Amino acid sequence: MAERPSDAPVLALRDVVRRYETGGETVVALDRVSVDAHPGTFVTVMGPSGSGKSTMLNLFGLLDSPDEGRVLLDGRDVTDLDDERRTAERRRSIGFVFQSFYLLPTLTAVENVELPTLFGPDRTRRDRARDLLDRVGLGDRLNHRPAELSGGQKQRVAIARALVNEPRLVLADEPTGNLDRETGATILDEFRRVADERDVAVVAVTHDPQLESYTDQTVELVDGQVR
């Protein structure tokens, strides 16, 4: 495969349209939207409820397909991949961080971080998980279960888990939504560091205006269109 130009986006939406049928009506969730996520950049997607933010995140994460337009991953058109190939692309290139953390309560922090690596043989998974937890300041919490961690610590475990497969793109859904302002700032520092030090593209969907001071680009969605 040809080497990706350094200034090319990791993932790009090109004139995408996404429609839903609801109550006998057609709702246009995204209307001719084009957005790029470049390596080493932190992008925030903001807008009111119903503006299309979640739909955009699903397209970025290859969890959904547009009705029109294209989705490009490292310059390759991945718009029409089948479910199996879409899953493989997600596993290889994309990490997810959710507002509600989604940590398994019976597993330790290091075991939760290892989860995305369990689909195949990987002798380095435990070392990578330990290293990532140490990098996010949880080297002394490796064997703690979620009930023994604060909200900010849980979110840092979730960030480490998103990075364990060394993704090119990290997607965050309301990453500060369940955190107080001070803890949220700490988490945003982590995302900023991930973008800067790992050359990862970070895209966060949020209502929190605090994110704007940390990010390189703000995409404002209103009624499914970029403003």
N, C-alpha and C positions, 0 to 999 in steps of 0.2 A: 504494500500500500504506500502511496506517495506520502512524504512527510508533510504534516500540516503546517502551513505558514504560521509564523509566531504571532502575527496580528489577526489571524482568523478566529472567529468565535468558536467556542467549544460547542455551543448549541444555539441555533437560530430559528426563529419563527418567521416565515415569509408569507405575508398577505393571508394569514390564516383566518378562516371563518368557522365558527362552531355554533351549530343550532341545536336546540332541544325542543321536543314536542311535549307540551304540558297543558292539560285542561283543554285540549282541542285547539290550542294555539301554538304557533312557532315562535320561540324566543331565541333571538340572536345573542348568544353570550359573548362572542368575540366577533368583531366586524372589521376585517382587513387589517389585522394587527401584525406588525413586524417588529421584532425585538431580538437583540443579540446579547449573548452572555460570553464575554471574553475571559481568557485565563487571567488570574490575578486581579479580577475586578469583583466588587461587591455591589450588586444591583438590588434595589428595593422596588417592589411593586405595591403601589398604594391605590386606594380608592374606596368608595362607600360599599356597603353590603349590596350584593347583586351586580357589581360592576364588571365581573368576569375574572377576578383575581384567582379564585380557586380553579377555574377552567384553564387559565393560563398555566398555573402550576402543574396541573395534570398533563398538559401538553408538553411542558418542559421535562417532566418526569417520565415521558413515554407511557403514561397510564391511560391515555386517550389519544384519539386521532382527530384531526380537523376534517370538516366536510369539504373545505376548499383550502388551497394553499399548501405549503410544504414545511416540514420540520427537518432541519439539517443537524446532524451530529458529526462534529469534526469535518464538515464539508460534505458528508455523505447524506443522501436523501433517505431518511428512515420513516417517512410518512406512512407507508403502506406495509410495514413489516408485520408478519403474523405474530401471534402472542408469544410463541416460543422464542423467536429471535428478539422480540421486544424485551422480554425478560432477561435474555442474555446481555443485551446492550445496557440495561439498567444495572445489572449486577457488576458489569465491568466498568461503567463510566459514571454512575450517578449515586450519590448518597443522600439520604433523607433525614431531616430533623423535624420532629412534630411538636406541636404546642403541648400535647399531653404526655410527651416523653416516650410512652409505650415501651417501658422496660418491663421485663418479666419478673414478677415479684419473688419468685423462688430462686432466681439466679443472682450470683454476686455481680459486682460492677464489671469485673474483668470477663466474666462469662457472658454478660449482656453485650459487651463490645465484640466478643468473638462471634456472635450469632450470624452475621452475614457471611462468614467464612465457612459455615458448616455444610455447604452444598458440595464440597469436594475435598480431596486430600490437601492439607496445608499444614506443614510442620512448623511454620513460623507464626501461626495465628496467635498463640499465647504471648510470644515475645512482642509482636506488633501491638496487641491489645494493652499489654503492660506499659509499653513505651508511650502510646497515645494517652493513656490515663495519667501518666507522669507528666506529659507535656501540657495537659489541661489542669494540672495542679491537684490531681487525685491519686498520686502515687502511694499515699497512705490510706487509701480507701478501696484498694483492689478487691478485698474480700467482704466488703459491706454490701448488704442487700438494699434494694431501693427504699424500704421502710426506714433504713438507718441513715438515709441521705436527705439533705435539704433540697428544696426545689432547684436552686442554682446548681447544686452538685449533680442532680439527676439530669439536668439539661446538658451539663458538660459530659456526662457519660454518653448521652445521646449523640453529642457532637463527635466524640471519639468513635462511637459505633459507626457513624456515617462516614468516617475517614478510614476505617480499617481495611477496606478493599482498594485504597488509594484512588478514589474517584477523580475525575476531571471536573465534575460539577457537583455542588452541594446545594440542595433545595431545602429551604426552611419555611415552615408554615406557622406564622405567628410565634416566632421563637421566644419573644419576651412576654407573651400573653398571660402566662401564669406566674410571673415573677414581679417582685417589687422593683422600683426604678433602679436602685443601686445594684441589685443582682442582675437586672437586665443589662445594665451598662457593662458589667463584667462579661456577660455572655457575648455582647456585641464586640467587645475587645477580642474575644476568642475568634469570632467570625472574621474580623479584620485581619487578625494574625494568620488565619488559615489562608485567606486570599493572598496576603503579602508574601508569606514564607513558603507556601506550598504551590503557588501559582495556580490555585484552584479558582474556578468561577463560582461565586456564591450568589444565589438568588433567594431573597426573602420576601414573602408575601405578608403584609402586616397592615394594621391600623395605627401602629405606634409611631408618632412623628419623631420619637427619639432616634430611630434608625437613620434618619436622613443625614445626621451629622457624622455617621460612620461610613456611609456608602459613597461609591463613585458615580452612581447614576440612579435617578429616581424615575420610574415609569408610572405615570398616573393614568389609571383606567377610569373612564366614566362611560357608562352605558355601553360597555364592550369595545370602546375605542380608546386609543392612546391620545392623551391631550398634551 
